[in-house]
């Protein structure tokens, strides 16, 4: 019952795989003329504007992080101020 028939019910040949396709030929690299100064300057101007936007957004993120930490600290101080009242109430409840 648990012999060879159970493990290999039918002997079948191992699968034959298709051969891999030939790699596509790459076009030869052709040296290009240097880009004009105008195109190069517009690219630099574009990068500078992106850099300014990125710096502004990072500054906004940092300010919001400081505000969030301040709010969390404020909530913590509120909890600490009322901790004595809470502790006395739990003490009365337990006794």
PyMOL Python script that loads the backbone (N, CA, C, O; Angstrom):
from pymol import cmd

cmd.read_pdbstr("""\
ATOM      1  N   UNK A   1       0.808  -1.180   0.000  1.00  0.00           N
ATOM      2  CA  UNK A   1       0.000   0.000   0.000  1.00  0.00           C
ATOM      3  C   UNK A   1       0.864   1.262   0.000  1.00  0.00           C
ATOM      4  O   UNK A   1       0.577   2.206  -0.736  1.00  0.00           O
ATOM      5  N   UNK A   2       1.903   1.286   0.805  1.00  0.00           N
ATOM      6  CA  UNK A   2       2.771   2.455   0.832  1.00  0.00           C
ATOM      7  C   UNK A   2       4.071   2.177   0.090  1.00  0.00           C
ATOM      8  O   UNK A   2       5.142   2.617   0.507  1.00  0.00           O
ATOM      9  N   UNK A   3       3.972   1.479  -0.957  1.00  0.00           N
ATOM     10  CA  UNK A   3       5.160   1.124  -1.721  1.00  0.00           C
ATOM     11  C   UNK A   3       5.469   2.162  -2.785  1.00  0.00           C
ATOM     12  O   UNK A   3       5.111   3.335  -2.674  1.00  0.00           O
ATOM     13  N   UNK A   4       6.126   1.703  -3.788  1.00  0.00           N
ATOM     14  CA  UNK A   4       6.565   2.576  -4.871  1.00  0.00           C
ATOM     15  C   UNK A   4       5.387   3.134  -5.638  1.00  0.00           C
ATOM     16  O   UNK A   4       5.465   4.249  -6.154  1.00  0.00           O
ATOM     17  N   UNK A   5       4.299   2.393  -5.727  1.00  0.00           N
ATOM     18  CA  UNK A   5       3.127   2.857  -6.467  1.00  0.00           C
ATOM     19  C   UNK A   5       2.522   4.096  -5.809  1.00  0.00           C
ATOM     20  O   UNK A   5       1.982   4.966  -6.493  1.00  0.00           O
ATOM     21  N   UNK A   6       2.614   4.173  -4.472  1.00  0.00           N
ATOM     22  CA  UNK A   6       2.047   5.328  -3.777  1.00  0.00           C
ATOM     23  C   UNK A   6       2.888   6.575  -4.018  1.00  0.00           C
ATOM     24  O   UNK A   6       2.351   7.663  -4.225  1.00  0.00           O
ATOM     25  N   UNK A   7       4.185   6.418  -3.993  1.00  0.00           N
ATOM     26  CA  UNK A   7       5.063   7.560  -4.162  1.00  0.00           C
ATOM     27  C   UNK A   7       5.118   8.027  -5.618  1.00  0.00           C
ATOM     28  O   UNK A   7       5.116   9.229  -5.883  1.00  0.00           O
ATOM     29  N   UNK A   8       5.166   7.104  -6.538  1.00  0.00           N
ATOM     30  CA  UNK A   8       5.254   7.443  -7.957  1.00  0.00           C
ATOM     31  C   UNK A   8       4.178   6.668  -8.706  1.00  0.00           C
ATOM     32  O   UNK A   8       4.461   5.593  -9.235  1.00  0.00           O
ATOM     33  N   UNK A   9       2.946   7.183  -8.768  1.00  0.00           N
ATOM     34  CA  UNK A   9       1.881   6.411  -9.388  1.00  0.00           C
ATOM     35  C   UNK A   9       2.130   6.127 -10.865  1.00  0.00           C
ATOM     36  O   UNK A   9       1.834   5.034 -11.348  1.00  0.00           O
ATOM     37  N   UNK A  10       2.662   7.084 -11.566  1.00  0.00           N
ATOM     38  CA  UNK A  10       2.959   6.847 -12.982  1.00  0.00           C
ATOM     39  C   UNK A  10       4.349   7.382 -13.267  1.00  0.00           C
ATOM     40  O   UNK A  10       4.683   8.505 -12.889  1.00  0.00           O
ATOM     41  N   UNK A  11       5.132   6.595 -13.916  1.00  0.00           N
ATOM     42  CA  UNK A  11       6.461   7.067 -14.300  1.00  0.00           C
ATOM     43  C   UNK A  11       6.300   7.914 -15.551  1.00  0.00           C
ATOM     44  O   UNK A  11       5.805   7.432 -16.570  1.00  0.00           O
ATOM     45  N   UNK A  12       6.705   9.147 -15.481  1.00  0.00           N
ATOM     46  CA  UNK A  12       6.605  10.019 -16.653  1.00  0.00           C
ATOM     47  C   UNK A  12       7.968  10.652 -16.895  1.00  0.00           C
ATOM     48  O   UNK A  12       8.753  10.828 -15.963  1.00  0.00           O
ATOM     49  N   UNK A  13       8.236  10.982 -18.107  1.00  0.00           N
ATOM     50  CA  UNK A  13       9.554  11.562 -18.396  1.00  0.00           C
ATOM     51  C   UNK A  13       9.676  12.956 -17.782  1.00  0.00           C
ATOM     52  O   UNK A  13       8.683  13.660 -17.600  1.00  0.00           O
ATOM     53  N   UNK A  14      10.882  13.329 -17.476  1.00  0.00           N
ATOM     54  CA  UNK A  14      11.099  14.655 -16.923  1.00  0.00           C
ATOM     55  C   UNK A  14      10.779  15.697 -17.994  1.00  0.00           C
ATOM     56  O   UNK A  14      10.994  15.445 -19.180  1.00  0.00           O
ATOM     57  N   UNK A  15      10.280  16.837 -17.602  1.00  0.00           N
ATOM     58  CA  UNK A  15       9.865  17.837 -18.581  1.00  0.00           C
ATOM     59  C   UNK A  15      11.051  18.366 -19.378  1.00  0.00           C
ATOM     60  O   UNK A  15      12.159  18.526 -18.867  1.00  0.00           O
ATOM     61  N   UNK A  16      10.778  18.624 -20.620  1.00  0.00           N
ATOM     62  CA  UNK A  16      11.825  19.217 -21.466  1.00  0.00           C
ATOM     63  C   UNK A  16      11.492  20.687 -21.627  1.00  0.00           C
ATOM     64  O   UNK A  16      10.400  21.040 -22.071  1.00  0.00           O
ATOM     65  N   UNK A  17      12.424  21.532 -21.269  1.00  0.00           N
ATOM     66  CA  UNK A  17      12.203  22.964 -21.274  1.00  0.00           C
ATOM     67  C   UNK A  17      12.612  23.562 -22.609  1.00  0.00           C
ATOM     68  O   UNK A  17      13.487  23.049 -23.307  1.00  0.00           O
ATOM     69  N   UNK A  18      11.969  24.633 -22.931  1.00  0.00           N
ATOM     70  CA  UNK A  18      12.346  25.342 -24.151  1.00  0.00           C
ATOM     71  C   UNK A  18      13.660  26.062 -23.903  1.00  0.00           C
ATOM     72  O   UNK A  18      13.964  26.482 -22.786  1.00  0.00           O
ATOM     73  N   UNK A  19      14.409  26.189 -24.949  1.00  0.00           N
ATOM     74  CA  UNK A  19      15.679  26.886 -24.790  1.00  0.00           C
ATOM     75  C   UNK A  19      15.422  28.376 -24.594  1.00  0.00           C
ATOM     76  O   UNK A  19      14.410  28.909 -25.049  1.00  0.00           O
ATOM     77  N   UNK A  20      16.327  29.023 -23.929  1.00  0.00           N
ATOM     78  CA  UNK A  20      16.184  30.460 -23.664  1.00  0.00           C
ATOM     79  C   UNK A  20      16.367  31.228 -24.968  1.00  0.00           C
ATOM     80  O   UNK A  20      17.196  30.849 -25.796  1.00  0.00           O
ATOM     81  N   UNK A  21      15.597  32.312 -25.164  1.00  0.00           N
ATOM     82  CA  UNK A  21      15.758  33.091 -26.389  1.00  0.00           C
ATOM     83  C   UNK A  21      17.103  33.815 -26.394  1.00  0.00           C
ATOM     84  O   UNK A  21      17.677  34.110 -25.346  1.00  0.00           O
ATOM     85  N   UNK A  22      17.573  34.084 -27.569  1.00  0.00           N
ATOM     86  CA  UNK A  22      18.834  34.797 -27.709  1.00  0.00           C
ATOM     87  C   UNK A  22      18.676  36.223 -27.206  1.00  0.00           C
ATOM     88  O   UNK A  22      17.630  36.834 -27.422  1.00  0.00           O
ATOM     89  N   UNK A  23      19.689  36.767 -26.540  1.00  0.00           N
ATOM     90  CA  UNK A  23      19.572  38.147 -26.056  1.00  0.00           C
ATOM     91  C   UNK A  23      19.494  39.126 -27.223  1.00  0.00           C
ATOM     92  O   UNK A  23      20.101  38.926 -28.275  1.00  0.00           O
ATOM     93  N   UNK A  24      18.727  40.188 -27.003  1.00  0.00           N
ATOM     94  CA  UNK A  24      18.582  41.190 -28.056  1.00  0.00           C
ATOM     95  C   UNK A  24      19.905  41.907 -28.248  1.00  0.00           C
ATOM     96  O   UNK A  24      20.638  42.162 -27.293  1.00  0.00           O
ATOM     97  N   UNK A  25      20.189  42.222 -29.478  1.00  0.00           N
ATOM     98  CA  UNK A  25      21.441  42.929 -29.766  1.00  0.00           C
ATOM     99  C   UNK A  25      21.296  44.386 -29.360  1.00  0.00           C
ATOM    100  O   UNK A  25      20.267  45.019 -29.598  1.00  0.00           O
ATOM    101  N   UNK A  26      22.321  44.887 -28.758  1.00  0.00           N
ATOM    102  CA  UNK A  26      22.297  46.274 -28.349  1.00  0.00           C
ATOM    103  C   UNK A  26      22.878  47.132 -29.456  1.00  0.00           C
ATOM    104  O   UNK A  26      23.834  46.759 -30.135  1.00  0.00           O
ATOM    105  N   UNK A  27      22.267  48.291 -29.609  1.00  0.00           N
ATOM    106  CA  UNK A  27      22.758  49.216 -30.623  1.00  0.00           C
ATOM    107  C   UNK A  27      24.115  49.745 -30.187  1.00  0.00           C
ATOM    108  O   UNK A  27      24.336  49.960 -28.995  1.00  0.00           O
ATOM    109  N   UNK A  28      25.008  49.954 -31.107  1.00  0.00           N
ATOM    110  CA  UNK A  28      26.322  50.488 -30.724  1.00  0.00           C
ATOM    111  C   UNK A  28      26.179  51.889 -30.129  1.00  0.00           C
ATOM    112  O   UNK A  28      25.326  52.679 -30.534  1.00  0.00           O
ATOM    113  N   UNK A  29      27.029  52.161 -29.171  1.00  0.00           N
ATOM    114  CA  UNK A  29      26.984  53.459 -28.497  1.00  0.00           C
ATOM    115  C   UNK A  29      27.619  54.504 -29.404  1.00  0.00           C
ATOM    116  O   UNK A  29      28.750  54.358 -29.868  1.00  0.00           O
ATOM    117  N   UNK A  30      26.859  55.550 -29.636  1.00  0.00           N
ATOM    118  CA  UNK A  30      27.345  56.617 -30.503  1.00  0.00           C
ATOM    119  C   UNK A  30      27.625  57.822 -29.621  1.00  0.00           C
ATOM    120  O   UNK A  30      26.781  58.221 -28.819  1.00  0.00           O
ATOM    121  N   UNK A  31      28.787  58.391 -29.766  1.00  0.00           N
ATOM    122  CA  UNK A  31      29.138  59.570 -28.982  1.00  0.00           C
ATOM    123  C   UNK A  31      28.280  60.737 -29.452  1.00  0.00           C
ATOM    124  O   UNK A  31      28.202  61.028 -30.646  1.00  0.00           O
ATOM    125  N   UNK A  32      27.637  61.400 -28.493  1.00  0.00           N
ATOM    126  CA  UNK A  32      26.765  62.518 -28.838  1.00  0.00           C
ATOM    127  C   UNK A  32      27.493  63.829 -28.601  1.00  0.00           C
ATOM    128  O   UNK A  32      28.440  63.906 -27.818  1.00  0.00           O
ATOM    129  N   UNK A  33      27.034  64.841 -29.286  1.00  0.00           N
ATOM    130  CA  UNK A  33      27.604  66.159 -29.068  1.00  0.00           C
ATOM    131  C   UNK A  33      27.172  66.657 -27.698  1.00  0.00           C
ATOM    132  O   UNK A  33      26.112  66.285 -27.194  1.00  0.00           O
ATOM    133  N   UNK A  34      27.983  67.483 -27.116  1.00  0.00           N
ATOM    134  CA  UNK A  34      27.651  68.040 -25.814  1.00  0.00           C
ATOM    135  C   UNK A  34      26.391  68.882 -25.924  1.00  0.00           C
ATOM    136  O   UNK A  34      26.172  69.567 -26.923  1.00  0.00           O
ATOM    137  N   UNK A  35      25.554  68.823 -24.874  1.00  0.00           N
ATOM    138  CA  UNK A  35      24.311  69.586 -24.878  1.00  0.00           C
ATOM    139  C   UNK A  35      24.635  71.075 -24.854  1.00  0.00           C
ATOM    140  O   UNK A  35      25.677  71.499 -24.354  1.00  0.00           O
ATOM    141  N   UNK A  36      23.725  71.841 -25.400  1.00  0.00           N
ATOM    142  CA  UNK A  36      23.955  73.280 -25.448  1.00  0.00           C
ATOM    143  C   UNK A  36      23.930  73.868 -24.046  1.00  0.00           C
ATOM    144  O   UNK A  36      23.356  73.277 -23.131  1.00  0.00           O
ATOM    145  N   UNK A  37      24.541  75.013 -23.877  1.00  0.00           N
ATOM    146  CA  UNK A  37      24.576  75.675 -22.569  1.00  0.00           C
ATOM    147  C   UNK A  37      23.178  76.025 -22.088  1.00  0.00           C
ATOM    148  O   UNK A  37      22.897  75.977 -20.891  1.00  0.00           O
ATOM    149  N   UNK A  38      22.299  76.377 -23.025  1.00  0.00           N
ATOM    150  CA  UNK A  38      20.934  76.754 -22.642  1.00  0.00           C
ATOM    151  C   UNK A  38      20.204  75.564 -22.013  1.00  0.00           C
ATOM    152  O   UNK A  38      19.539  75.709 -20.987  1.00  0.00           O
ATOM    153  N   UNK A  39      20.330  74.410 -22.623  1.00  0.00           N
ATOM    154  CA  UNK A  39      19.685  73.216 -22.079  1.00  0.00           C
ATOM    155  C   UNK A  39      20.300  72.844 -20.739  1.00  0.00           C
ATOM    156  O   UNK A  39      19.592  72.439 -19.818  1.00  0.00           O
ATOM    157  N   UNK A  40      21.627  72.980 -20.629  1.00  0.00           N
ATOM    158  CA  UNK A  40      22.304  72.650 -19.388  1.00  0.00           C
ATOM    159  C   UNK A  40      21.884  73.611 -18.273  1.00  0.00           C
ATOM    160  O   UNK A  40      21.688  73.192 -17.132  1.00  0.00           O
ATOM    161  N   UNK A  41      21.746  74.896 -18.604  1.00  0.00           N
ATOM    162  CA  UNK A  41      21.339  75.879 -17.608  1.00  0.00           C
ATOM    163  C   UNK A  41      19.898  75.646 -17.166  1.00  0.00           C
ATOM    164  O   UNK A  41      19.582  75.796 -15.986  1.00  0.00           O
ATOM    165  N   UNK A  42      19.015  75.279 -18.107  1.00  0.00           N
ATOM    166  CA  UNK A  42      17.626  75.043 -17.710  1.00  0.00           C
ATOM    167  C   UNK A  42      17.538  73.835 -16.788  1.00  0.00           C
ATOM    168  O   UNK A  42      16.719  73.807 -15.869  1.00  0.00           O
ATOM    169  N   UNK A  43      18.378  72.842 -17.032  1.00  0.00           N
ATOM    170  CA  UNK A  43      18.393  71.671 -16.154  1.00  0.00           C
ATOM    171  C   UNK A  43      18.866  72.073 -14.762  1.00  0.00           C
ATOM    172  O   UNK A  43      18.298  71.640 -13.759  1.00  0.00           O
ATOM    173  N   UNK A  44      19.911  72.904 -14.704  1.00  0.00           N
ATOM    174  CA  UNK A  44      20.406  73.363 -13.406  1.00  0.00           C
ATOM    175  C   UNK A  44      19.363  74.201 -12.691  1.00  0.00           C
ATOM    176  O   UNK A  44      19.176  74.064 -11.482  1.00  0.00           O
ATOM    177  N   UNK A  45      18.683  75.067 -13.428  1.00  0.00           N
ATOM    178  CA  UNK A  45      17.654  75.904 -12.836  1.00  0.00           C
ATOM    179  C   UNK A  45      16.522  75.037 -12.295  1.00  0.00           C
ATOM    180  O   UNK A  45      15.973  75.304 -11.225  1.00  0.00           O
ATOM    181  N   UNK A  46      16.184  74.000 -13.049  1.00  0.00           N
ATOM    182  CA  UNK A  46      15.132  73.079 -12.614  1.00  0.00           C
ATOM    183  C   UNK A  46      15.552  72.347 -11.344  1.00  0.00           C
ATOM    184  O   UNK A  46      14.739  72.167 -10.437  1.00  0.00           O
ATOM    185  N   UNK A  47      16.807  71.925 -11.270  1.00  0.00           N
ATOM    186  CA  UNK A  47      17.290  71.238 -10.069  1.00  0.00           C
ATOM    187  C   UNK A  47      17.303  72.174  -8.872  1.00  0.00           C
ATOM    188  O   UNK A  47      16.972  71.761  -7.760  1.00  0.00           O
ATOM    189  N   UNK A  48      17.682  73.430  -9.084  1.00  0.00           N
ATOM    190  CA  UNK A  48      17.714  74.388  -7.983  1.00  0.00           C
ATOM    191  C   UNK A  48      16.315  74.625  -7.452  1.00  0.00           C
ATOM    192  O   UNK A  48      16.118  74.700  -6.239  1.00  0.00           O
ATOM    193  N   UNK A  49      15.327  74.746  -8.352  1.00  0.00           N
ATOM    194  CA  UNK A  49      13.955  74.967  -7.889  1.00  0.00           C
ATOM    195  C   UNK A  49      13.434  73.745  -7.140  1.00  0.00           C
ATOM    196  O   UNK A  49      12.726  73.891  -6.143  1.00  0.00           O
ATOM    197  N   UNK A  50      13.769  72.554  -7.600  1.00  0.00           N
ATOM    198  CA  UNK A  50      13.365  71.344  -6.878  1.00  0.00           C
ATOM    199  C   UNK A  50      14.034  71.302  -5.510  1.00  0.00           C
ATOM    200  O   UNK A  50      13.419  70.893  -4.526  1.00  0.00           O
ATOM    201  N   UNK A  51      15.294  71.725  -5.449  1.00  0.00           N
ATOM    202  CA  UNK A  51      16.021  71.723  -4.188  1.00  0.00           C
ATOM    203  C   UNK A  51      15.378  72.700  -3.208  1.00  0.00           C
ATOM    204  O   UNK A  51      15.271  72.400  -2.019  1.00  0.00           O
ATOM    205  N   UNK A  52      14.951  73.860  -3.690  1.00  0.00           N
ATOM    206  CA  UNK A  52      14.303  74.834  -2.819  1.00  0.00           C
ATOM    207  C   UNK A  52      12.972  74.304  -2.300  1.00  0.00           C
ATOM    208  O   UNK A  52      12.646  74.465  -1.124  1.00  0.00           O
ATOM    209  N   UNK A  53      12.215  73.676  -3.179  1.00  0.00           N
ATOM    210  CA  UNK A  53      10.926  73.102  -2.756  1.00  0.00           C
ATOM    211  C   UNK A  53      11.163  71.990  -1.732  1.00  0.00           C
ATOM    212  O   UNK A  53      10.445  71.887  -0.738  1.00  0.00           O
ATOM    213  N   UNK A  54      12.160  71.174  -1.983  1.00  0.00           N
ATOM    214  CA  UNK A  54      12.469  70.083  -1.056  1.00  0.00           C
ATOM    215  C   UNK A  54      12.884  70.639   0.307  1.00  0.00           C
ATOM    216  O   UNK A  54      12.467  70.114   1.339  1.00  0.00           O
ATOM    217  N   UNK A  55      13.699  71.693   0.322  1.00  0.00           N
ATOM    218  CA  UNK A  55      14.117  72.298   1.590  1.00  0.00           C
ATOM    219  C   UNK A  55      12.928  72.898   2.328  1.00  0.00           C
ATOM    220  O   UNK A  55      12.824  72.775   3.549  1.00  0.00           O
ATOM    221  N   UNK A  56      12.023  73.550   1.584  1.00  0.00           N
ATOM    222  CA  UNK A  56      10.846  74.145   2.218  1.00  0.00           C
ATOM    223  C   UNK A  56       9.954  73.071   2.832  1.00  0.00           C
ATOM    224  O   UNK A  56       9.458  73.234   3.947  1.00  0.00           O
ATOM    225  N   UNK A  57       9.752  71.981   2.109  1.00  0.00           N
ATOM    226  CA  UNK A  57       8.920  70.899   2.634  1.00  0.00           C
ATOM    227  C   UNK A  57       9.585  70.208   3.825  1.00  0.00           C
ATOM    228  O   UNK A  57       8.904  69.798   4.765  1.00  0.00           O
ATOM    229  N   UNK A  58      10.903  70.081   3.787  1.00  0.00           N
ATOM    230  CA  UNK A  58      11.604  69.480   4.924  1.00  0.00           C
ATOM    231  C   UNK A  58      11.513  70.385   6.146  1.00  0.00           C
ATOM    232  O   UNK A  58      11.365  69.897   7.267  1.00  0.00           O
ATOM    233  N   UNK A  59      11.600  71.705   5.943  1.00  0.00           N
ATOM    234  CA  UNK A  59      11.446  72.650   7.057  1.00  0.00           C
ATOM    235  C   UNK A  59      10.036  72.547   7.631  1.00  0.00           C
ATOM    236  O   UNK A  59       9.862  72.546   8.849  1.00  0.00           O
ATOM    237  N   UNK A  60       9.024  72.460   6.758  1.00  0.00           N
ATOM    238  CA  UNK A  60       7.644  72.316   7.220  1.00  0.00           C
ATOM    239  C   UNK A  60       7.471  71.020   8.016  1.00  0.00           C
ATOM    240  O   UNK A  60       6.801  71.007   9.048  1.00  0.00           O
ATOM    241  N   UNK A  61       8.067  69.951   7.542  1.00  0.00           N
ATOM    242  CA  UNK A  61       7.993  68.669   8.251  1.00  0.00           C
ATOM    243  C   UNK A  61       8.654  68.761   9.627  1.00  0.00           C
ATOM    244  O   UNK A  61       8.135  68.217  10.602  1.00  0.00           O
ATOM    245  N   UNK A  62       9.788  69.444   9.708  1.00  0.00           N
ATOM    246  CA  UNK A  62      10.476  69.598  10.987  1.00  0.00           C
ATOM    247  C   UNK A  62       9.643  70.438  11.954  1.00  0.00           C
ATOM    248  O   UNK A  62       9.563  70.122  13.141  1.00  0.00           O
ATOM    249  N   UNK A  63       9.027  71.501  11.452  1.00  0.00           N
ATOM    250  CA  UNK A  63       8.186  72.340  12.312  1.00  0.00           C
ATOM    251  C   UNK A  63       6.998  71.549  12.833  1.00  0.00           C
ATOM    252  O   UNK A  63       6.663  71.636  14.014  1.00  0.00           O
ATOM    253  N   UNK A  64       6.363  70.783  11.966  1.00  0.00           N
ATOM    254  CA  UNK A  64       5.223  69.971  12.389  1.00  0.00           C
ATOM    255  C   UNK A  64       5.643  68.898  13.386  1.00  0.00           C
ATOM    256  O   UNK A  64       4.877  68.563  14.289  1.00  0.00           O
ATOM    257  N   UNK A  65       6.841  68.358  13.236  1.00  0.00           N
ATOM    258  CA  UNK A  65       7.332  67.374  14.195  1.00  0.00           C
ATOM    259  C   UNK A  65       7.521  68.011  15.570  1.00  0.00           C
ATOM    260  O   UNK A  65       7.173  67.411  16.587  1.00  0.00           O
ATOM    261  N   UNK A  66       8.072  69.221  15.602  1.00  0.00           N
ATOM    262  CA  UNK A  66       8.250  69.921  16.877  1.00  0.00           C
ATOM    263  C   UNK A  66       6.895  70.230  17.506  1.00  0.00           C
ATOM    264  O   UNK A  66       6.729  70.093  18.718  1.00  0.00           O
ATOM    265  N   UNK A  67       5.931  70.643  16.694  1.00  0.00           N
ATOM    266  CA  UNK A  67       4.584  70.912  17.208  1.00  0.00           C
ATOM    267  C   UNK A  67       3.972  69.635  17.787  1.00  0.00           C
ATOM    268  O   UNK A  67       3.355  69.671  18.851  1.00  0.00           O
ATOM    269  N   UNK A  68       4.140  68.511  17.095  1.00  0.00           N
ATOM    270  CA  UNK A  68       3.611  67.235  17.588  1.00  0.00           C
ATOM    271  C   UNK A  68       4.255  66.813  18.892  1.00  0.00           C
ATOM    272  O   UNK A  68       3.571  66.326  19.793  1.00  0.00           O
ATOM    273  N   UNK A  69       5.553  66.991  19.005  1.00  0.00           N
ATOM    274  CA  UNK A  69       6.237  66.636  20.252  1.00  0.00           C
ATOM    275  C   UNK A  69       5.766  67.546  21.378  1.00  0.00           C
ATOM    276  O   UNK A  69       5.566  67.085  22.501  1.00  0.00           O
ATOM    277  N   UNK A  70       5.586  68.833  21.092  1.00  0.00           N
ATOM    278  CA  UNK A  70       5.077  69.766  22.102  1.00  0.00           C
ATOM    279  C   UNK A  70       3.682  69.402  22.562  1.00  0.00           C
ATOM    280  O   UNK A  70       3.379  69.461  23.753  1.00  0.00           O
ATOM    281  N   UNK A  71       2.830  69.024  21.617  1.00  0.00           N
ATOM    282  CA  UNK A  71       1.470  68.619  21.976  1.00  0.00           C
ATOM    283  C   UNK A  71       1.489  67.369  22.851  1.00  0.00           C
ATOM    284  O   UNK A  71       0.749  67.284  23.832  1.00  0.00           O
ATOM    285  N   UNK A  72       2.327  66.408  22.501  1.00  0.00           N
ATOM    286  CA  UNK A  72       2.442  65.194  23.310  1.00  0.00           C
ATOM    287  C   UNK A  72       2.945  65.495  24.704  1.00  0.00           C
ATOM    288  O   UNK A  72       2.461  64.921  25.680  1.00  0.00           O
ATOM    289  N   UNK A  73       3.914  66.391  24.806  1.00  0.00           N
ATOM    290  CA  UNK A  73       4.425  66.773  26.128  1.00  0.00           C
ATOM    291  C   UNK A  73       3.348  67.483  26.938  1.00  0.00           C
ATOM    292  O   UNK A  73       3.235  67.275  28.146  1.00  0.00           O
ATOM    293  N   UNK A  74       2.555  68.324  26.272  1.00  0.00           N
ATOM    294  CA  UNK A  74       1.454  69.016  26.951  1.00  0.00           C
ATOM    295  C   UNK A  74       0.434  68.015  27.505  1.00  0.00           C
ATOM    296  O   UNK A  74      -0.023  68.149  28.640  1.00  0.00           O
ATOM    297  N   UNK A  75       0.090  67.031  26.708  1.00  0.00           N
ATOM    298  CA  UNK A  75      -0.845  65.997  27.183  1.00  0.00           C
ATOM    299  C   UNK A  75      -0.254  65.230  28.362  1.00  0.00           C
ATOM    300  O   UNK A  75      -0.966  64.891  29.307  1.00  0.00           O
ATOM    301  N   UNK A  76       1.049  64.958  28.304  1.00  0.00           N
ATOM    302  CA  UNK A  76       1.703  64.251  29.394  1.00  0.00           C
ATOM    303  C   UNK A  76       1.671  65.075  30.679  1.00  0.00           C
ATOM    304  O   UNK A  76       1.445  64.530  31.760  1.00  0.00           O
ATOM    305  N   UNK A  77       1.895  66.377  30.569  1.00  0.00           N
ATOM    306  CA  UNK A  77       1.854  67.240  31.743  1.00  0.00           C
ATOM    307  C   UNK A  77       0.437  67.265  32.330  1.00  0.00           C
ATOM    308  O   UNK A  77       0.271  67.239  33.550  1.00  0.00           O
ATOM    309  N   UNK A  78      -0.585  67.316  31.462  1.00  0.00           N
ATOM    310  CA  UNK A  78      -1.967  67.274  31.949  1.00  0.00           C
ATOM    311  C   UNK A  78      -2.246  65.982  32.704  1.00  0.00           C
ATOM    312  O   UNK A  78      -2.914  65.999  33.738  1.00  0.00           O
ATOM    313  N   UNK A  79      -1.743  64.871  32.199  1.00  0.00           N
ATOM    314  CA  UNK A  79      -1.951  63.601  32.888  1.00  0.00           C
ATOM    315  C   UNK A  79      -1.242  63.581  34.233  1.00  0.00           C
ATOM    316  O   UNK A  79      -1.787  63.068  35.211  1.00  0.00           O
ATOM    317  N   UNK A  80      -0.046  64.126  34.296  1.00  0.00           N
ATOM    318  CA  UNK A  80       0.710  64.130  35.539  1.00  0.00           C
ATOM    319  C   UNK A  80       0.042  65.022  36.573  1.00  0.00           C
ATOM    320  O   UNK A  80       0.048  64.696  37.760  1.00  0.00           O
ATOM    321  N   UNK A  81      -0.541  66.153  36.143  1.00  0.00           N
ATOM    322  CA  UNK A  81      -1.219  67.054  37.072  1.00  0.00           C
ATOM    323  C   UNK A  81      -2.402  66.375  37.739  1.00  0.00           C
ATOM    324  O   UNK A  81      -2.671  66.614  38.916  1.00  0.00           O
ATOM    325  N   UNK A  82      -3.099  65.545  37.012  1.00  0.00           N
ATOM    326  CA  UNK A  82      -4.286  64.887  37.545  1.00  0.00           C
ATOM    327  C   UNK A  82      -3.985  63.492  38.087  1.00  0.00           C
ATOM    328  O   UNK A  82      -4.904  62.764  38.461  1.00  0.00           O
ATOM    329  N   UNK A  83      -2.716  63.114  38.134  1.00  0.00           N
ATOM    330  CA  UNK A  83      -2.367  61.778  38.578  1.00  0.00           C
ATOM    331  C   UNK A  83      -2.706  61.587  40.060  1.00  0.00           C
ATOM    332  O   UNK A  83      -3.147  60.507  40.453  1.00  0.00           O
ATOM    333  N   UNK A  84      -2.508  62.606  40.875  1.00  0.00           N
ATOM    334  CA  UNK A  84      -2.792  62.477  42.307  1.00  0.00           C
ATOM    335  C   UNK A  84      -4.276  62.228  42.542  1.00  0.00           C
ATOM    336  O   UNK A  84      -4.644  61.413  43.388  1.00  0.00           O
ATOM    337  N   UNK A  85      -5.133  62.932  41.793  1.00  0.00           N
ATOM    338  CA  UNK A  85      -6.582  62.738  41.927  1.00  0.00           C
ATOM    339  C   UNK A  85      -6.959  61.322  41.502  1.00  0.00           C
ATOM    340  O   UNK A  85      -7.748  60.653  42.169  1.00  0.00           O
ATOM    341  N   UNK A  86      -6.388  60.874  40.388  1.00  0.00           N
ATOM    342  CA  UNK A  86      -6.671  59.527  39.890  1.00  0.00           C
ATOM    343  C   UNK A  86      -6.195  58.473  40.888  1.00  0.00           C
ATOM    344  O   UNK A  86      -6.907  57.509  41.167  1.00  0.00           O
ATOM    345  N   UNK A  87      -4.998  58.661  41.420  1.00  0.00           N
ATOM    346  CA  UNK A  87      -4.438  57.706  42.369  1.00  0.00           C
ATOM    347  C   UNK A  87      -5.277  57.641  43.643  1.00  0.00           C
ATOM    348  O   UNK A  87      -5.490  56.556  44.184  1.00  0.00           O
ATOM    349  N   UNK A  88      -5.761  58.800  44.136  1.00  0.00           N
ATOM    350  CA  UNK A  88      -6.606  58.810  45.351  1.00  0.00           C
ATOM    351  C   UNK A  88      -7.926  58.114  45.070  1.00  0.00           C
ATOM    352  O   UNK A  88      -8.426  57.372  45.916  1.00  0.00           O
ATOM    353  N   UNK A  89      -8.499  58.343  43.887  1.00  0.00           N
ATOM    354  CA  UNK A  89      -9.774  57.698  43.533  1.00  0.00           C
ATOM    355  C   UNK A  89      -9.642  56.190  43.451  1.00  0.00           C
ATOM    356  O   UNK A  89     -10.520  55.464  43.916  1.00  0.00           O
ATOM    357  N   UNK A  90      -8.559  55.713  42.865  1.00  0.00           N
ATOM    358  CA  UNK A  90      -8.325  54.265  42.783  1.00  0.00           C
ATOM    359  C   UNK A  90      -8.077  53.708  44.181  1.00  0.00           C
ATOM    360  O   UNK A  90      -8.518  52.603  44.496  1.00  0.00           O
ATOM    361  N   UNK A  91      -7.380  54.464  45.011  1.00  0.00           N
ATOM    362  CA  UNK A  91      -7.142  54.010  46.395  1.00  0.00           C
ATOM    363  C   UNK A  91      -8.438  53.867  47.163  1.00  0.00           C
ATOM    364  O   UNK A  91      -8.605  52.894  47.898  1.00  0.00           O
ATOM    365  N   UNK A  92      -9.359  54.802  47.017  1.00  0.00           N
ATOM    366  CA  UNK A  92     -10.659  54.703  47.699  1.00  0.00           C
ATOM    367  C   UNK A  92     -11.484  53.551  47.142  1.00  0.00           C
ATOM    368  O   UNK A  92     -12.198  52.870  47.879  1.00  0.00           O
ATOM    369  N   UNK A  93     -11.379  53.341  45.839  1.00  0.00           N
ATOM    370  CA  UNK A  93     -12.130  52.254  45.194  1.00  0.00           C
ATOM    371  C   UNK A  93     -11.646  50.893  45.690  1.00  0.00           C
ATOM    372  O   UNK A  93     -12.453  49.988  45.904  1.00  0.00           O
ATOM    373  N   UNK A  94     -10.362  50.746  45.870  1.00  0.00           N
ATOM    374  CA  UNK A  94      -9.781  49.477  46.309  1.00  0.00           C
ATOM    375  C   UNK A  94     -10.127  49.212  47.780  1.00  0.00           C
ATOM    376  O   UNK A  94     -10.383  48.064  48.146  1.00  0.00           O
ATOM    377  N   UNK A  95     -10.141  50.236  48.620  1.00  0.00           N
ATOM    378  CA  UNK A  95     -10.421  50.021  50.045  1.00  0.00           C
ATOM    379  C   UNK A  95     -11.848  49.860  50.268  1.00  0.00           C
ATOM    380  O   UNK A  95     -12.277  49.670  51.406  1.00  0.00           O
TER     381      UNK A  95
END
""", "prot")
cmd.dss("prot")
cmd.show_as("cartoon", "prot")
cmd.util.cbc("prot")
cmd.orient("prot")
